[in-house]
Amino acid sequence: MEVAYPDETLDAVLKRFASKQIGRLPVVDREDKTRLLGLITRSDIVNAYNKKVVEKVRDTY
């Protein structure tokens, strides 16, 4: 099963989404892969990116 780790970059996670054609991954502890820390979705990343873009545009005006 594919997973993400809390110390991974979003770029690495997005590449995994694209290569595996999946939309969400459980985030687990590297030391204890049975310990679920959360869930990350492709839309979480896209929404965060869009929010930052809007903030940057707003700050330039």
Rosetta silent file (secondary structure, phi, psi, omega in degrees, C-alpha in Angstrom):
SEQUENCE: MEVAYPDETLDAVLKRFASKQIGRLPVVDREDKTRLLGLITRSDIVNAYNKKVVEKVRDTY
SCORE:     score description
SCORE:     0.000 S_00000001
   1 L     0.000  138.770  177.334    0.000    0.000    0.000 S_00000001
   2 L   -77.119  141.096  177.398    1.209    3.486   -0.833 S_00000001
   3 L  -139.942  168.593  172.663    1.692    5.895    2.051 S_00000001
   4 E  -121.085  157.047  178.904    3.078    9.360    2.716 S_00000001
   5 L  -117.772  149.184 -174.650    5.377   10.451    5.527 S_00000001
   6 L   -64.083  -21.135 -178.615    5.123   13.727    7.458 S_00000001
   7 L   -94.981    3.504  179.017    8.655   14.780    6.483 S_00000001
   8 L   -77.789  153.192  175.067    8.111   14.337    2.725 S_00000001
   9 L   -77.934  155.721  176.540    7.821   17.305    0.403 S_00000001
  10 H   -64.628  -31.605  177.142    4.511   18.017   -1.247 S_00000001
  11 H   -59.411  -44.645  179.566    6.292   17.649   -4.578 S_00000001
  12 H   -63.514  -41.009 -179.859    7.191   14.043   -3.719 S_00000001
  13 H   -67.959  -42.106  178.572    3.626   13.294   -2.650 S_00000001
  14 H   -62.113  -39.457  177.816    2.161   14.888   -5.791 S_00000001
  15 H   -63.010  -38.098  177.703    4.480   12.798   -7.958 S_00000001
  16 H   -66.338  -42.060  175.892    3.265    9.669   -6.167 S_00000001
  17 H   -56.117  -47.534 -176.623   -0.354   10.710   -6.745 S_00000001
  18 H   -67.678  -44.523 -175.601    0.340   11.162  -10.448 S_00000001
  19 H   -70.429  -30.905 -178.545    2.392    8.008  -10.973 S_00000001
  20 H   -98.870   -5.106 -178.771   -0.050    5.766   -9.104 S_00000001
  21 L    54.414   51.573  178.132   -3.193    7.587  -10.286 S_00000001
  22 L  -123.229  163.232 -176.675   -4.509    7.958   -6.751 S_00000001
  23 L  -116.959   -7.353  179.242   -6.128   10.890   -4.976 S_00000001
  24 E  -154.281  152.385  179.750   -5.341   10.316   -1.308 S_00000001
  25 E  -139.380  140.780  170.669   -2.708    8.741    0.886 S_00000001
  26 E   -72.413  141.422  175.488   -2.537    7.838    4.551 S_00000001
  27 E  -100.612  121.715 -176.002    0.233    9.697    6.364 S_00000001
  28 E  -124.652  159.393  176.477    2.116    7.328    8.662 S_00000001
  29 L   -69.912  134.448  179.715    5.042    7.504   11.044 S_00000001
  30 L   -62.884  -36.270 -177.503    8.318    6.406    9.401 S_00000001
  31 L   -78.534  -33.080 -178.795    9.338    4.435   12.487 S_00000001
  32 L  -131.633   88.729 -174.165    5.957    2.802   13.072 S_00000001
  33 L   -65.352   -8.680  174.984    4.132    2.396    9.788 S_00000001
  34 L   -86.374   -8.467 -179.106    1.056    1.117   11.639 S_00000001
  35 L   -90.543  104.890  179.744    0.676    4.529   13.329 S_00000001
  36 E   -78.520  124.977  179.972   -1.703    6.613   11.243 S_00000001
  37 E  -101.274  -23.254 -179.239   -1.018   10.332   11.559 S_00000001
  38 E   168.218 -164.128 -178.780   -3.538   11.596    9.050 S_00000001
  39 E  -139.219  135.978  175.852   -4.652   11.632    5.467 S_00000001
  40 E  -120.438  137.672  179.982   -3.514   13.834    2.599 S_00000001
  41 E  -119.658  157.904  177.052   -5.485   14.307   -0.583 S_00000001
  42 H   -59.172  -40.516 -179.391   -4.609   15.750   -3.948 S_00000001
  43 H   -67.176  -30.352  174.138   -7.326   18.346   -3.458 S_00000001
  44 H   -58.236  -45.636 -177.621   -5.774   19.386   -0.095 S_00000001
  45 H   -68.316  -45.330 -179.899   -2.550   20.235   -1.913 S_00000001
  46 H   -62.713  -43.167  179.137   -4.261   21.990   -4.819 S_00000001
  47 H   -63.719  -41.182  178.138   -6.434   24.041   -2.448 S_00000001
  48 H   -64.858  -41.331  178.161   -3.424   25.084   -0.347 S_00000001
  49 H   -62.290  -47.988 -179.961   -1.514   26.046   -3.496 S_00000001
  50 H   -60.253  -39.934  178.686   -4.435   28.074   -4.824 S_00000001
  51 H   -61.477  -43.094  179.104   -4.814   29.849   -1.488 S_00000001
  52 H   -65.763  -39.461  178.557   -1.145   30.874   -1.537 S_00000001
  53 H   -62.034  -45.783  179.379   -1.409   32.113   -5.129 S_00000001
  54 H   -61.748  -42.952  178.984   -4.421   34.255   -4.240 S_00000001
  55 H   -61.303  -42.345 -179.803   -2.599   35.655   -1.174 S_00000001
  56 H   -64.563  -41.773  178.958    0.452   36.522   -3.297 S_00000001
  57 H   -64.057  -43.319  179.856   -1.670   38.256   -5.899 S_00000001
  58 H   -62.277  -38.718 -178.519   -3.502   40.179   -3.190 S_00000001
  59 H   -69.410  -21.955 -178.813   -0.204   41.242   -1.599 S_00000001
  60 L   -82.658  -11.060 -179.124    1.060   42.722   -4.878 S_00000001
  61 L  -106.061    0.000    0.000   -1.847   45.181   -5.085 S_00000001
